[in-house]
Amino acid sequence: MSDGTWITLISIAVTLFFMLGTPVLLVIFYWVIGCSFVIDLPLANTGNELINVFSKGFALLAMPLFILTGDLINQSGIARRLSDFAYSCLGWLRGGLAMASIAACGLFAAISGSNSATTATIGSMLHPEMVKGGYDERFSAATAAAGGTVGIIIPPSIIFIVYGFLLNLPISDLFVAGIIPGSLMVLGMMTAAFVVCTVNGWGFLIRLSISRITKTAIGAWLGFFAIGLVLWGIYTGKFSPTEAAGVTVGFCVFIGLLCYPLNKVMGASADIPVEQKGYASMFVVQGFTLPQVPSIVSRSAQITGILVPLIAVSVAMQQVMSSLGAKDFIGDFVTGMGGYYAVLFTSMAIVFVTGMILESLPVTIILAPILAPIAASVGIDPIHFAVIFLVGASIGFITPPYGLNLYVASGVTGVPYFRLLRYIIPYLIALISVWFFVALVPETALAILPGR
């Protein structure tokens, strides 16, 4: 048989493995090894590529630290305080708790940088509250899944770190460029939630109370401080992204260990809503003990242990695809589309379709080095294109058949995957609308960049 026939058979086989539930890491690895044998690419070369990812990737050190930050703010109770504040601001509107869930996702993302962690944390906290508040459980789960998409756009972002590492772009500039688009994604999804809840009459309204907003804002001050610390350090150049991640982890550990004994002394139970606490106890979150730290680190290490090998095998996959001529094929196809808008919309279509079947990391590692130079050749700003690319990749988190966030939301809420799909459609429409707006208006990504 010809090499093309063998590669086709290997691709069909690994696709079947994927459909049967084989982890995407193994699917990509099997494909890489199989194709390497077919085209006589030495396995030692593949091994060297895997090693080079880690030996030359200093910027990637920020990734496990931001993942750890997400677990620390969840365990310490900071995430709960942020969601309480969001609800106190929005609960008086129809669908206020749904909009608060999305706003809480944005606030959580501004510290953790992870989409799956955002979905899992906010979904596990607010899904039961939404169901008790009169929302359809399928819509509640879909809301958590959709809200998590901003986890890789609002800085700090794990995927921006990977993109900057691959394309040799300043990660701090990428972080800043994601602020406005990420905020627009949040507003777009909140609008969709408001419309859906108004049509269906979902949600119990609470009275708009300045006192409650003030108390919950005070209670969430540590979360606001952490967000401000990260953004200030990166925006002013005081920290590199890796240093910012380390500083944030140190801050969260210090606060968690300090607040636990203070919380016990004040007798402020974590079960008491923050608006019912005294002003003194509102400054103190739940915290955690020193013996709990290893288990928190272990959970973060498990997530890192999934993502980092996926990055490595995706880089190896990119090399194999380049040897097969896929890079030239895609490049010629996109270039042949014509000028600025033709290249822009063709690239967006490729990212969207690929994101339906692959996770954002392999999509970024495989396609970004191919599409970004073509986009730059027709005059698209590299930072702007990075934002366009990654907003499109983030939409893939809630786009069947893959839709990682849909699986995460299903797991933490107990709502079956296929029952979420109907209620994810309004959020998809909102996000795609924002995506095209960001693509057509470069100022959304470039306006607040330093020196622009």
Disulfide bonds with the S-S distance in Angstrom:
none
